Amino acid sequence: TWRCPTCKKKDVKVKKEKEESKPLFEGEHDDDCFMCFLGGDLICCDYCSKAYHLQCHLPPLTEIPMGLWKCQECAALEYTRKFKCGECEACQREDCGKCI
């Protein structure tokens, strides 16, 4: 779960929103990286056809994840609000962008 730097320092707990599962992908994965369009050693998303080099994924991956893995594009489909946790003064200001 992403938290703003202020809350991360305070170790504020952020409520996890209900996660709806996207069905597992059953087709063929891309032969080229979704980001750089080159082949090579790629990690394949378990939920779509996209494939990535570890270093091309955002954020970059340092190792192959265990179990089912969701790429940056599939994970982004689940976001329901902007990247502010809503738990600190910085996020609750009137000029914060009304993220919550």
N, C-alpha and C positions, 0 to 999 in steps of 0.2 A: 504494500500500500504506500503510495507516495504521500509524503508530508512535507510541508514547507520547513525551511531551516529553523525558524523560531520554534515550532512545535517539536521538531526532531530533538532539539537541545533539551526541551522540557519533558520529552518522552510522553507527549499527549497521545492518548488512544483515540483513533479515528474510527468511527462506525463504518463497518464494511457494508457496502450496498449489496442487495440481492444479485447474485450472479446467475444469469441465464446461460445455459450451455449451448454453444453452437455445435451442430453435429460434426462428427469426425469426417475428414476428407477421405474419399475412397478412390479418387482418380489418380492420374499420373502427375508427378511434381515437375516443375520447371527444371530444365537442364542448366540454366544460367541464374546467377544471383539477381534478385529483384532490384537491388540497389546499384550495382556496378555493371551488370549485364555480362559478366564473365563467368566461365565455368570453373571447375575445380572441386575442392572439398566443400560441400554445401550441407547445411542443416535444413531439413524440410519441416515445414509447419504441419502439425497434425490436423489443422482445421481448414486449410486452403491449399492451393497448388504452389504457393510461393516457396522459394528456397533462398538461403542467404549464406554468405561466408560469415564465420563467427564475428569477424571484425567489422563487417558491413552492417550488421543489425544495429538498430538504435534502441536502447543502448548496446554497445558492443558486448559480445559474450566472451568470457574468458575460458569457458569449457562447455562441452555439450550437456545440456540440461537432462536430468533424469526424468523418466516418465513422459507423459504427454506434454507437448510444448506448443504454445500459442505465439505466433510471430507478432511483431509490432503493429501490423495492419489489422489483424484479427483482434488483438487486445484493444486497439483504439475504438473498435465498434462498441465496446462495452462501457466507454466513458459516458457518464451522464452529466458531468459538470466540468468546469475548467479546472486546471491544475492548481487549485488552492484548497487547502484542507478545510477551511472554515472554522478552525478550532482556536485561532489565536487573534490577538488584537489587529494584526496586520490584515488578516482576512475579513475581519468584521467592520472595517472602516467603511464609510459611505462611498469613498472613491475607489474601492477595490475592484470594481467591475461587476458587482452583483453576481458573484460566482456561485452562491448557494441559494 
